[in-house]
C-alpha cells in the first residue's frame, strides 16, 4: 500500500523516475484499486504529454511538469493547486 492511499493530501507531486517503483507503477496500482480524485502533478524528464496520462485522469493526474524545473515554476504550480485549500 502506498502512502497516497493512507492519507488525504492537498497535492501529490509524483516523479515518474523513482528508484523502487516508477510513477507509472504507482498510477497503475492506484487505478487498479479504484483510487479516485486525487490531485496529482507528474514530474518527468521525458517527452510525455498530457494525452499520455489521460487514462489516469480519474485517479487525479492534473498536469505534467517537465524536468528540470526551476523553483519559481514549481512554486507557481504548487500555489495554483493549493490556492483554494488554505
N, CA, C and O atoms as CSV, one atom per row, in Angstrom:
chain,resi,resn,atom,element,x,y,z
A,1,UNK,N,N,0.849,-1.184,0.000
A,1,UNK,CA,C,0.000,0.000,0.000
A,1,UNK,C,C,0.893,1.246,0.000
A,1,UNK,O,O,1.878,1.313,0.735
A,2,UNK,N,N,0.545,2.208,-0.815
A,2,UNK,CA,C,1.299,3.444,-0.924
A,2,UNK,C,C,0.761,4.475,0.059
A,2,UNK,O,O,-0.408,4.428,0.442
A,3,UNK,N,N,1.613,5.400,0.462
A,3,UNK,CA,C,1.198,6.488,1.355
A,3,UNK,C,C,0.034,7.281,0.759
A,3,UNK,O,O,-0.800,7.807,1.496
A,4,UNK,N,N,-0.021,7.366,-0.548
A,4,UNK,CA,C,-1.100,8.102,-1.216
A,4,UNK,C,C,-2.460,7.548,-0.805
A,4,UNK,O,O,-3.432,8.298,-0.709
A,5,UNK,N,N,-2.534,6.261,-0.566
A,5,UNK,CA,C,-3.791,5.621,-0.217
A,5,UNK,C,C,-4.134,5.775,1.262
A,5,UNK,O,O,-5.302,5.681,1.639
A,6,UNK,N,N,-3.142,6.007,2.088
A,6,UNK,CA,C,-3.352,6.033,3.539
A,6,UNK,C,C,-3.898,7.350,4.053
A,6,UNK,O,O,-4.587,7.374,5.073
A,7,UNK,N,N,-3.608,8.429,3.380
A,7,UNK,CA,C,-3.974,9.763,3.863
A,7,UNK,C,C,-4.578,10.599,2.759
A,7,UNK,O,O,-4.523,10.255,1.578
A,8,UNK,N,N,-5.159,11.713,3.186
A,8,UNK,CA,C,-5.635,12.708,2.235
A,8,UNK,C,C,-4.555,13.781,2.094
A,8,UNK,O,O,-4.087,14.329,3.092
A,9,UNK,N,N,-4.174,14.071,0.889
A,9,UNK,CA,C,-3.180,15.096,0.605
A,9,UNK,C,C,-3.816,16.171,-0.254
A,9,UNK,O,O,-4.661,15.876,-1.099
A,10,UNK,N,N,-3.417,17.412,-0.045
A,10,UNK,CA,C,-3.915,18.514,-0.859
A,10,UNK,C,C,-3.329,18.461,-2.264
A,10,UNK,O,O,-3.988,18.843,-3.232
A,11,UNK,N,N,-2.092,17.988,-2.374
A,11,UNK,CA,C,-1.401,17.911,-3.657
A,11,UNK,C,C,-0.341,16.825,-3.569
A,11,UNK,O,O,0.356,16.702,-2.561
A,12,UNK,N,N,-0.224,16.039,-4.633
A,12,UNK,CA,C,0.793,14.995,-4.707
A,12,UNK,C,C,1.687,15.305,-5.897
A,12,UNK,O,O,1.210,15.391,-7.029
A,13,UNK,N,N,2.979,15.474,-5.648
A,13,UNK,CA,C,3.968,15.625,-6.712
A,13,UNK,C,C,4.582,14.249,-6.920
A,13,UNK,O,O,5.217,13.709,-6.014
A,14,UNK,N,N,4.400,13.682,-8.097
A,14,UNK,CA,C,4.819,12.311,-8.366
A,14,UNK,C,C,5.833,12.290,-9.493
A,14,UNK,O,O,5.518,12.629,-10.634
A,15,UNK,N,N,7.039,11.893,-9.169
A,15,UNK,CA,C,8.091,11.776,-10.175
A,15,UNK,C,C,7.917,10.441,-10.898
A,15,UNK,O,O,7.665,9.414,-10.268
A,16,UNK,N,N,8.051,10.462,-12.200
A,16,UNK,CA,C,7.922,9.222,-12.970
A,16,UNK,C,C,9.131,8.324,-12.749
A,16,UNK,O,O,8.985,7.103,-12.716
A,17,UNK,N,N,10.317,8.895,-12.597
A,17,UNK,CA,C,11.540,8.106,-12.419
A,17,UNK,C,C,11.926,8.071,-10.946
A,17,UNK,O,O,12.517,9.014,-10.418
A,18,UNK,N,N,11.577,6.959,-10.291
A,18,UNK,CA,C,11.927,6.763,-8.883
A,18,UNK,C,C,12.666,5.432,-8.758
A,18,UNK,O,O,12.544,4.573,-9.631
A,19,UNK,N,N,13.429,5.257,-7.681
A,19,UNK,CA,C,14.265,4.064,-7.580
A,19,UNK,C,C,13.514,2.726,-7.431
A,19,UNK,O,O,13.813,1.781,-8.160
A,20,UNK,N,N,12.565,2.629,-6.521
A,20,UNK,CA,C,11.910,1.346,-6.272
A,20,UNK,C,C,10.749,1.075,-7.214
A,20,UNK,O,O,10.637,-0.017,-7.772
A,21,UNK,N,N,9.891,2.062,-7.389
A,21,UNK,CA,C,8.741,1.967,-8.283
A,21,UNK,C,C,8.808,3.151,-9.222
A,21,UNK,O,O,9.356,4.201,-8.887
A,22,UNK,N,N,8.244,2.970,-10.400
A,22,UNK,CA,C,8.120,4.143,-11.258
A,22,UNK,C,C,6.800,4.823,-10.929
A,22,UNK,O,O,5.906,4.216,-10.340
A,23,UNK,N,N,6.689,6.060,-11.306
A,23,UNK,CA,C,5.440,6.770,-11.109
A,23,UNK,C,C,4.294,6.093,-11.846
A,23,UNK,O,O,3.152,6.113,-11.386
A,24,UNK,N,N,4.602,5.493,-12.994
A,24,UNK,CA,C,3.562,4.777,-13.739
A,24,UNK,C,C,3.100,3.537,-12.983
A,24,UNK,O,O,1.917,3.199,-13.023
A,25,UNK,N,N,4.017,2.852,-12.291
A,25,UNK,CA,C,3.625,1.712,-11.448
A,25,UNK,C,C,2.631,2.159,-10.387
A,25,UNK,O,O,1.625,1.496,-10.139
A,26,UNK,N,N,2.927,3.283,-9.771
A,26,UNK,CA,C,2.055,3.794,-8.711
A,26,UNK,C,C,0.700,4.197,-9.279
A,26,UNK,O,O,-0.336,3.860,-8.706
A,27,UNK,N,N,0.697,4.916,-10.402
A,27,UNK,CA,C,-0.573,5.315,-11.022
A,27,UNK,C,C,-1.404,4.101,-11.418
A,27,UNK,O,O,-2.617,4.081,-11.207
A,28,UNK,N,N,-0.760,3.092,-11.991
A,28,UNK,CA,C,-1.471,1.877,-12.392
A,28,UNK,C,C,-2.085,1.172,-11.196
A,28,UNK,O,O,-3.224,0.711,-11.259
A,29,UNK,N,N,-1.339,1.089,-10.115
A,29,UNK,CA,C,-1.842,0.448,-8.898
A,29,UNK,C,C,-3.015,1.232,-8.305
A,29,UNK,O,O,-4.007,0.640,-7.878
A,30,UNK,N,N,-2.903,2.539,-8.278
A,30,UNK,CA,C,-3.997,3.370,-7.768
A,30,UNK,C,C,-5.257,3.171,-8.606
A,30,UNK,O,O,-6.361,3.056,-8.074
A,31,UNK,N,N,-5.074,3.132,-9.926
A,31,UNK,CA,C,-6.218,2.936,-10.816
A,31,UNK,C,C,-6.846,1.565,-10.587
A,31,UNK,O,O,-8.068,1.438,-10.506
A,32,UNK,N,N,-6.001,0.542,-10.483
A,32,UNK,CA,C,-6.495,-0.814,-10.270
A,32,UNK,C,C,-7.286,-0.933,-8.966
A,32,UNK,O,O,-8.258,-1.685,-8.886
A,33,UNK,N,N,-6.860,-0.181,-7.947
A,33,UNK,CA,C,-7.517,-0.248,-6.644
A,33,UNK,C,C,-8.689,0.727,-6.526
A,33,UNK,O,O,-9.306,0.841,-5.467
A,34,UNK,N,N,-8.987,1.420,-7.608
A,34,UNK,CA,C,-10.160,2.294,-7.613
A,34,UNK,C,C,-9.981,3.611,-6.889
A,34,UNK,O,O,-10.968,4.254,-6.530
A,35,UNK,N,N,-8.737,4.030,-6.666
A,35,UNK,CA,C,-8.495,5.324,-6.038
A,35,UNK,C,C,-8.919,6.408,-7.023
A,35,UNK,O,O,-8.596,6.339,-8.209
A,36,UNK,N,N,-9.646,7.409,-6.526
A,36,UNK,CA,C,-10.174,8.450,-7.398
A,36,UNK,C,C,-9.956,9.836,-6.810
A,36,UNK,O,O,-9.841,10.019,-5.598
A,37,UNK,N,N,-9.904,10.794,-7.709
A,37,UNK,CA,C,-9.996,12.218,-7.386
A,37,UNK,C,C,-8.890,12.753,-6.494
A,37,UNK,O,O,-9.149,13.613,-5.652
A,38,UNK,N,N,-7.686,12.277,-6.651
A,38,UNK,CA,C,-6.537,12.895,-6.006
A,38,UNK,C,C,-6.144,14.085,-6.875
A,38,UNK,O,O,-6.653,14.240,-7.985
A,39,UNK,N,N,-5.258,14.910,-6.382
A,39,UNK,CA,C,-4.693,15.985,-7.198
A,39,UNK,C,C,-3.214,15.674,-7.345
A,39,UNK,O,O,-2.422,15.878,-6.425
A,40,UNK,N,N,-2.858,15.173,-8.532
A,40,UNK,CA,C,-1.501,14.690,-8.785
A,40,UNK,C,C,-0.880,15.492,-9.915
A,40,UNK,O,O,-1.484,15.670,-10.973
A,41,UNK,N,N,0.332,15.974,-9.679
A,41,UNK,CA,C,1.134,16.625,-10.707
A,41,UNK,C,C,2.331,15.707,-10.963
A,41,UNK,O,O,3.066,15.351,-10.042
A,42,UNK,N,N,2.509,15.338,-12.218
A,42,UNK,CA,C,3.587,14.447,-12.633
A,42,UNK,C,C,4.829,15.271,-12.950
A,42,UNK,O,O,4.747,16.299,-13.623
A,43,UNK,N,N,5.982,14.813,-12.463
A,43,UNK,CA,C,7.277,15.398,-12.819
A,43,UNK,C,C,8.014,14.388,-13.684
A,43,UNK,O,O,8.151,13.225,-13.304
A,44,UNK,N,N,8.488,14.823,-14.841
A,44,UNK,CA,C,9.165,13.897,-15.739
A,44,UNK,C,C,10.181,14.621,-16.612
A,44,UNK,O,O,10.011,15.789,-16.962
A,45,UNK,N,N,11.238,13.898,-16.952
A,45,UNK,CA,C,12.244,14.431,-17.862
A,45,UNK,C,C,11.978,13.957,-19.289
A,45,UNK,O,O,12.650,14.395,-20.223
A,46,UNK,N,N,11.007,13.071,-19.461
A,46,UNK,CA,C,10.720,12.533,-20.785
A,46,UNK,C,C,9.854,13.508,-21.588
A,46,UNK,O,O,9.481,14.579,-21.109
A,47,UNK,N,N,9.557,13.114,-22.784
A,47,UNK,CA,C,8.760,13.948,-23.690
A,47,UNK,C,C,7.273,13.671,-23.557
A,47,UNK,O,O,6.522,13.904,-24.504
A,48,UNK,N,N,6.838,13.192,-22.435
A,48,UNK,CA,C,5.432,12.833,-22.243
A,48,UNK,C,C,4.524,14.044,-22.386
A,48,UNK,O,O,4.899,15.175,-22.074
A,49,UNK,N,N,3.320,13.769,-22.869
A,49,UNK,CA,C,2.284,14.791,-22.991
A,49,UNK,C,C,1.113,14.378,-22.123
A,49,UNK,O,O,1.009,13.222,-21.713
A,50,UNK,N,N,0.241,15.316,-21.848
A,50,UNK,CA,C,-0.930,15.022,-21.025
A,50,UNK,C,C,-1.742,13.881,-21.632
A,50,UNK,O,O,-2.340,13.091,-20.901
A,51,UNK,N,N,-1.769,13.788,-22.953
A,51,UNK,CA,C,-2.511,12.713,-23.617
A,51,UNK,C,C,-1.984,11.342,-23.195
A,51,UNK,O,O,-2.738,10.369,-23.146
A,52,UNK,N,N,-0.676,11.269,-22.887
A,52,UNK,CA,C,-0.087,10.007,-22.455
A,52,UNK,C,C,-0.617,9.558,-21.091
A,52,UNK,O,O,-0.489,8.389,-20.728
A,53,UNK,N,N,-1.206,10.479,-20.346
A,53,UNK,CA,C,-1.683,10.186,-18.995
A,53,UNK,C,C,-3.200,10.288,-18.873
A,53,UNK,O,O,-3.731,10.238,-17.763
A,54,UNK,N,N,-3.902,10.429,-19.990
A,54,UNK,CA,C,-5.365,10.568,-19.952
A,54,UNK,C,C,-6.026,9.424,-19.182
A,54,UNK,O,O,-7.012,9.640,-18.478
A,55,UNK,N,N,-5.491,8.218,-19.312
A,55,UNK,CA,C,-6.105,7.080,-18.631
A,55,UNK,C,C,-6.008,7.196,-17.114
A,55,UNK,O,O,-6.691,6.468,-16.393
A,56,UNK,N,N,-5.170,8.098,-16.626
A,56,UNK,CA,C,-5.023,8.281,-15.182
A,56,UNK,C,C,-5.732,9.530,-14.670
A,56,UNK,O,O,-5.594,9.887,-13.500
A,57,UNK,N,N,-6.486,10.191,-15.534
A,57,UNK,CA,C,-7.146,11.424,-15.097
A,57,UNK,C,C,-8.159,11.161,-13.984
A,57,UNK,O,O,-8.341,12.010,-13.111
A,58,UNK,N,N,-8.819,10.008,-13.998
A,58,UNK,CA,C,-9.779,9.731,-12.929
A,58,UNK,C,C,-9.085,9.461,-11.593
A,58,UNK,O,O,-9.679,9.649,-10.532
A,59,UNK,N,N,-7.833,9.021,-11.650
A,59,UNK,CA,C,-7.062,8.858,-10.414
A,59,UNK,C,C,-6.708,10.225,-9.854
A,59,UNK,O,O,-6.688,10.416,-8.638
A,60,UNK,N,N,-6.427,11.185,-10.745
A,60,UNK,CA,C,-6.160,12.535,-10.279
A,60,UNK,C,C,-5.031,13.268,-10.960
A,60,UNK,O,O,-4.674,14.365,-10.530
A,61,UNK,N,N,-4.447,12.700,-12.018
A,61,UNK,CA,C,-3.379,13.414,-12.721
A,61,UNK,C,C,-3.971,14.654,-13.365
A,61,UNK,O,O,-4.893,14.571,-14.176
A,62,UNK,N,N,-3.427,15.809,-12.992
A,62,UNK,CA,C,-3.945,17.086,-13.478
A,62,UNK,C,C,-2.995,17.800,-14.426
A,62,UNK,O,O,-3.422,18.583,-15.274
A,63,UNK,N,N,-1.691,17.523,-14.276
A,63,UNK,CA,C,-0.707,18.286,-15.045
A,63,UNK,C,C,0.601,17.515,-15.094
A,63,UNK,O,O,0.898,16.696,-14.224
A,64,UNK,N,N,1.385,17.802,-16.148
A,64,UNK,CA,C,2.732,17.254,-16.274
A,64,UNK,C,C,3.705,18.414,-16.285
A,64,UNK,O,O,3.534,19.368,-17.044
A,65,UNK,N,N,4.719,18.336,-15.451
A,65,UNK,CA,C,5.761,19.364,-15.394
A,65,UNK,C,C,7.057,18.715,-15.862
A,65,UNK,O,O,7.496,17.704,-15.315
A,66,UNK,N,N,7.656,19.308,-16.874
A,66,UNK,CA,C,8.903,18.785,-17.432
A,66,UNK,C,C,10.084,19.161,-16.547
A,66,UNK,O,O,10.185,20.294,-16.078
A,67,UNK,N,N,10.978,18.194,-16.322
A,67,UNK,CA,C,12.215,18.449,-15.595
A,67,UNK,C,C,13.309,18.731,-16.613
A,67,UNK,O,O,13.233,18.224,-17.732
A,68,UNK,N,N,14.300,19.501,-16.281
A,68,UNK,CA,C,14.475,20.163,-14.988
A,68,UNK,C,C,13.469,21.301,-14.832
A,68,UNK,O,O,13.112,21.976,-15.798
A,69,UNK,N,N,13.031,21.491,-13.611
A,69,UNK,CA,C,12.056,22.531,-13.316
A,69,UNK,C,C,12.670,23.496,-12.312
A,69,UNK,O,O,13.247,23.081,-11.307
A,70,UNK,N,N,12.541,24.771,-12.591
A,70,UNK,CA,C,13.066,25.783,-11.672
A,70,UNK,C,C,12.167,25.933,-10.458
A,70,UNK,O,O,10.995,25.559,-10.497
A,71,UNK,N,N,12.704,26.468,-9.400
A,71,UNK,CA,C,11.939,26.652,-8.172
A,71,UNK,C,C,10.759,27.600,-8.355
A,71,UNK,O,O,9.702,27.395,-7.759
A,72,UNK,N,N,10.931,28.632,-9.171
A,72,UNK,CA,C,9.818,29.563,-9.424
A,72,UNK,C,C,8.657,28.848,-10.097
A,72,UNK,O,O,7.503,29.022,-9.706
A,73,UNK,N,N,8.961,28.049,-11.105
A,73,UNK,CA,C,7.917,27.297,-11.823
A,73,UNK,C,C,7.235,26.305,-10.878
A,73,UNK,O,O,6.008,26.210,-10.857
A,74,UNK,N,N,8.021,25.574,-10.103
A,74,UNK,CA,C,7.461,24.603,-9.165
A,74,UNK,C,C,6.594,25.294,-8.115
A,74,UNK,O,O,5.524,24.801,-7.758
A,75,UNK,N,N,7.064,26.433,-7.629
A,75,UNK,CA,C,6.297,27.205,-6.651
A,75,UNK,C,C,4.962,27.650,-7.245
A,75,UNK,O,O,3.935,27.592,-6.569
A,76,UNK,N,N,4.967,28.090,-8.493
A,76,UNK,CA,C,3.733,28.515,-9.154
A,76,UNK,C,C,2.760,27.355,-9.330
A,76,UNK,O,O,1.555,27.517,-9.136
A,77,UNK,N,N,3.277,26.193,-9.695
A,77,UNK,CA,C,2.428,25.007,-9.851
A,77,UNK,C,C,1.776,24.653,-8.519
A,77,UNK,O,O,0.564,24.447,-8.453
A,78,UNK,N,N,2.572,24.583,-7.467
A,78,UNK,CA,C,2.046,24.227,-6.143
A,78,UNK,C,C,0.990,25.240,-5.702
A,78,UNK,O,O,-0.091,24.861,-5.250
A,79,UNK,N,N,1.305,26.508,-5.833
A,79,UNK,CA,C,0.350,27.548,-5.425
A,79,UNK,C,C,-0.947,27.467,-6.217
A,79,UNK,O,O,-2.023,27.691,-5.663
A,80,UNK,N,N,-0.861,27.153,-7.495
A,80,UNK,CA,C,-2.073,27.092,-8.323
A,80,UNK,C,C,-3.039,26.021,-7.848
A,80,UNK,O,O,-4.251,26.181,-7.989
A,81,UNK,N,N,-2.533,24.943,-7.293
A,81,UNK,CA,C,-3.396,23.869,-6.814
A,81,UNK,C,C,-3.791,24.041,-5.351
A,81,UNK,O,O,-4.782,23.463,-4.907
A,82,UNK,N,N,-3.038,24.817,-4.611
A,82,UNK,CA,C,-3.316,24.965,-3.184
A,82,UNK,C,C,-4.041,26.248,-2.842
A,82,UNK,O,O,-4.373,26.463,-1.676
A,83,UNK,N,N,-4.300,27.111,-3.814
A,83,UNK,CA,C,-4.949,28.402,-3.540
A,83,UNK,C,C,-6.289,28.247,-2.841
A,83,UNK,O,O,-6.605,29.029,-1.944
A,84,UNK,N,N,-7.075,27.267,-3.223
A,84,UNK,CA,C,-8.404,27.107,-2.649
A,84,UNK,C,C,-8.412,26.244,-1.392
A,84,UNK,O,O,-9.462,26.055,-0.778
A,85,UNK,N,N,-7.257,25.722,-1.005
A,85,UNK,CA,C,-7.173,24.834,0.150
A,85,UNK,C,C,-6.999,25.628,1.435
A,85,UNK,O,O,-7.553,25.281,2.478
A,86,UNK,N,N,-6.223,26.696,1.343
A,86,UNK,CA,C,-5.859,27.463,2.541
A,86,UNK,C,C,-7.024,28.271,3.052
A,86,UNK,O,O,-6.896,28.975,4.054
